[in-house]
Amino acid sequence: MEAELKALEEKINQFVQVCHQLRADNHQLRQQLATSIGENKQLETKIESAKKRLEALLKHIPEYEK
């Protein structure tokens, strides 16, 4: 009986360690996701700006017709 309790205690400790690790990993992944979302928004803004500049330049080319 004592051995079974020790084994159960060890399994519970391992479970708790895994939960703590998963919580830390989840927190890190949420931070990475937030960073990636911010970077994507910045890139979308830059792409839109470049697109508008290119369209403006194309309008100055005589043979360019829409």
CORWOHU-V893677 format. One record per pair of residues at least 12 apart in sequence whose C-alpha atoms are under 7 Angstrom apart, sorted by sequence separation. I is the first residue (numbers start at 0). GAP is how many residues later the second one is. If there is no record, write none. Layout:
((I	GAP) (I	GAP))
This chain:
none
